[in-house]
């Protein structure tokens, strides 16, 4: 196994400690040296456009908003768990077959790959044995699983955690080969199609994960995928090429700098 592969495998373990004394209103973490890292999603929420913040505030003022938020959170967790089970099961099957046949080959990025047909076979087998999902999230999970079965050619990492010297940390859903390209993937769920504004927020989130991946592993993804599962039918998918992913990295760093400045000064964002 290559050193790059070892480094990527190491991201499966969360190595930071949460410290709510720093900021009770947001997820803040420390490493063993005392360096501070703020949650990627916290940074994005705090630096969102003012209109987006106002829309959220109005929605939270609705009497039913708390119940709706809990239902959406549960739905998202169930759909994410279903996708994670599928990928982990398929990755294990593909690894076992690839090891027996001795067909693993290193890519130019330092990551090992077995032939895509083996991954395809493993995904189909995993789909057959996947547990049923609660009816409230069944449609969302079904859309994610179908997209994975149709598009994933290699499984490199699932639920991997990153942090970066700029001061942020987070957990990405997957690093996969999609369309022949190493792709950072994030799953979302939404009853309605997401607006361009929300998709922009998600793109910046992928930019953060890409920066962390490069910093910790030295691997540069060739693109990104935002896969928004819907109640029924195919997911809403936004693919990013390498230039768009690089632009998303720059955009997130700008938001991180703005967030850090306001956080340090204790000023409203």
C-alpha positions in Angstrom: 0.0 0.0 0.0 1.3 3.4 -0.9 2.1 6.2 1.6 -0.7 8.2 0.0 -3.2 5.4 0.5 -2.1 5.1 4.2 -2.5 8.8 4.7 -6.0 8.7 3.2 -6.9 5.7 5.4 -5.8 7.7 8.4 -8.5 10.3 7.8 -11.2 7.8 8.9 -10.3 8.6 12.5 -11.3 12.0 13.9 -8.3 13.4 15.7 -9.6 16.6 17.1 -11.3 17.3 20.5 -14.4 19.5 20.7 -14.2 22.5 23.1 -17.5 24.4 23.6 -15.8 26.8 26.0 -14.3 28.6 23.0 -17.6 29.2 21.4 -20.8 27.7 22.9 -22.8 28.6 19.8 -20.6 26.7 17.3 -18.6 23.5 16.9 -14.9 24.4 17.7 -12.1 21.8 17.9 -8.6 21.6 19.2 -5.7 19.4 18.1 -3.0 18.0 20.4 -1.0 21.2 20.0 -3.9 23.5 21.0 -4.6 24.8 17.5 -8.2 25.9 17.0 -10.4 24.7 14.2 -14.0 25.8 13.4 -16.6 23.6 11.8 -16.9 24.1 8.0 -20.7 24.2 8.3 -20.5 26.8 11.1 -18.2 29.0 8.9 -20.6 28.7 6.0 -23.6 29.5 8.1 -22.0 32.5 9.7 -20.8 34.0 6.4 -24.0 33.3 4.3 -25.5 36.1 2.4 -27.7 38.4 4.5 -30.9 37.5 2.5 -30.2 33.8 3.1 -29.8 34.5 6.9 -33.1 36.5 6.9 -34.9 33.7 5.1 -33.7 31.2 7.7 -34.7 33.5 10.6 -38.2 33.8 9.1 -38.5 30.1 8.7 -37.3 29.5 12.3 -40.0 31.8 13.6 -42.7 29.5 12.3 -44.4 27.5 15.0 -43.7 24.2 13.2 -40.1 24.9 12.3 -38.6 22.9 15.2 -40.5 19.8 14.3 -39.7 20.3 10.6 -36.0 20.7 11.3 -35.9 17.6 13.4 -37.7 15.6 10.7 -35.3 16.9 8.0 -32.3 16.1 10.2 -33.5 12.5 10.8 -34.3 12.1 7.1 -30.8 13.3 6.2 -29.2 11.0 8.7 -31.1 8.0 7.5 -30.3 8.7 3.8 -26.6 9.3 4.6 -26.4 6.1 6.6 -27.9 4.2 3.8 -25.4 5.5 1.3 -22.5 4.9 3.7 -23.6 1.3 4.3 -23.8 0.7 0.5 -20.3 2.2 -0.1 -18.6 0.4 2.9 -20.1 -2.9 2.0 -19.2 -2.6 -1.7 -15.7 -1.4 -0.8 -15.1 -4.4 1.3 -16.3 -6.8 -1.4 -14.3 -5.1 -4.1 -11.2 -5.2 -1.9 -11.5 -8.9 -1.2 -12.0 -9.8 -4.9 -9.2 -7.4 -5.9 -6.8 -8.9 -3.4 -7.6 -12.5 -4.5 -7.0 -11.7 -8.2 -4.1 -9.4 -7.6 -5.5 -6.7 -9.9 -4.9 -3.6 -7.8 -3.0 -0.9 -9.7 -1.7 2.5 -8.5 -3.0 5.6 -10.2 -1.1 8.8 -11.0 -2.5 10.3 -7.8 -0.9 7.6 -5.6 -4.2 5.8 -4.9 -4.8 2.2 -5.5 -7.6 1.0 -7.8 -9.2 -2.3 -8.9 -10.9 -2.5 -12.3 -14.2 -0.6 -12.4 -16.2 -3.8 -13.3 -15.3 -5.2 -9.9 -16.5 -2.1 -8.2 -19.7 -2.2 -10.3 -20.3 -5.9 -9.3 -19.7 -5.1 -5.6 -22.1 -2.2 -5.7 -24.8 -4.4 -7.3 -24.3 -7.1 -4.7 -24.4 -4.6 -1.9 -27.6 -3.1 -3.2 -29.2 -6.5 -3.1 -28.4 -6.9 0.6 -28.9 -3.3 1.7 -31.3 -3.0 4.7 -34.6 -1.2 4.2 -34.8 2.5 5.2 -37.7 4.0 7.2 -40.5 5.2 5.0 -39.8 8.8 5.9 -36.4 8.6 4.2 -36.9 5.7 1.8 -37.3 7.8 -1.4 -34.2 9.9 -0.5 -32.1 6.9 0.2 -33.3 5.1 -3.0 -32.2 8.1 -5.1 -28.8 8.2 -3.5 -28.3 4.5 -3.9 -29.4 4.5 -7.5 -27.0 7.4 -8.3 -24.1 5.6 -6.6 -24.8 2.3 -8.5 -24.9 4.1 -11.8 -21.9 6.4 -11.4 -19.3 5.2 -9.0 -16.3 3.5 -10.5 -14.0 3.3 -7.5 -14.4 3.8 -3.7 -11.4 5.5 -2.0 -12.8 6.9 1.3 -16.1 7.2 3.1 -16.9 9.7 5.9 -13.3 11.0 6.1 -12.3 14.0 8.3 -10.1 16.9 7.4 -8.7 20.0 9.0 -6.5 22.8 7.6 -4.1 25.5 9.0 -6.6 28.2 7.9 -8.5 27.1 11.0 -11.4 24.9 9.8 -12.3 21.2 10.1 -15.1 19.0 8.8 -16.1 15.6 7.6 -16.7 14.8 3.9 -19.1 12.1 2.8 -16.9 10.3 0.2 -14.0 10.4 -2.2 -14.9 8.4 -5.3 -14.1 7.9 -8.9 -16.9 9.3 -11.0 -16.8 9.7 -14.7 -13.2 8.5 -14.6 -12.2 11.4 -12.3 -11.2 11.5 -8.6 -14.2 13.3 -7.1 -15.1 14.7 -3.7 -18.7 13.9 -3.1 -21.2 15.4 -0.6 -24.8 14.0 -0.1 -27.7 16.3 0.6 -31.4 15.8 1.1 -34.2 18.3 0.2 -37.9 18.1 -0.3 -37.6 20.8 -3.0 -34.9 21.5 -5.6 -32.1 23.6 -4.2 -31.6 27.1 -5.4 -28.4 28.3 -7.1 -27.6 30.2 -3.9 -27.7 27.0 -1.8 -25.7 25.1 -4.4 -23.1 27.8 -4.3 -22.9 27.3 -0.5 -22.4 23.5 -1.1 -19.7 24.2 -3.7 -17.8 26.2 -1.2 -18.2 23.3 1.3 -16.6 21.0 -1.3 -13.8 23.6 -1.7 -13.1 23.3 2.1 -12.9 19.5 1.9 -10.6 19.7 -1.1 -8.2 22.0 0.7 -8.1 19.7 3.7 -7.5 16.7 1.5 -4.6 18.3 -0.2 -3.1 19.5 3.0 -3.3 16.2 4.9 -2.8 13.7 2.1 -1.3 15.6 -0.8 -4.1 14.4 -3.1 -5.8 16.8 -5.5 -9.3 15.8 -6.6 -10.2 16.4 -10.2 -13.7 17.5 -9.4 -16.6 17.5 -7.1 -20.2 16.3 -6.9 -23.1 17.7 -4.9 -25.9 15.0 -4.9 -29.1 16.3 -3.5 -31.5 13.4 -2.8 -35.2 14.2 -3.4 -38.4 12.6 -1.9 -38.9 10.8 -5.2 -37.1 10.4 -8.5 -33.5 11.1 -9.4 -31.3 13.4 -7.2 -30.5 16.9 -8.2 -26.8 16.7 -9.1 -24.2 19.5 -9.6 -20.9 18.4 -10.9 -17.8 20.6 -10.5 -14.7 20.3 -12.8 -11.2 21.0 -11.6 -11.4 24.8 -12.3 -14.7 25.1 -10.5 -13.3 23.2 -7.5 -10.3 25.4 -7.4 -12.6 28.5 -7.4 -14.6 26.9 -4.6 -11.4 26.5 -2.6 -10.6 30.2 -3.0 -14.1 31.2 -2.1 -14.1 29.2 1.1 -10.8 30.6 2.1 -12.2 34.1 1.7 -15.2 33.2 3.8 -12.9 31.7 6.4 -10.8 34.8 6.6 -14.0 36.9 7.0 -15.3 34.6 9.7 -11.9 34.5 11.6 -11.7 38.3 11.6 -15.2 38.7 13.1 -14.7 35.9 15.5 -11.5 37.3 16.9 -13.0 40.8 17.3 -16.3 39.4 18.7 -18.2 41.5 16.2 -21.4 40.4 14.4 -20.8 38.8 11.0 
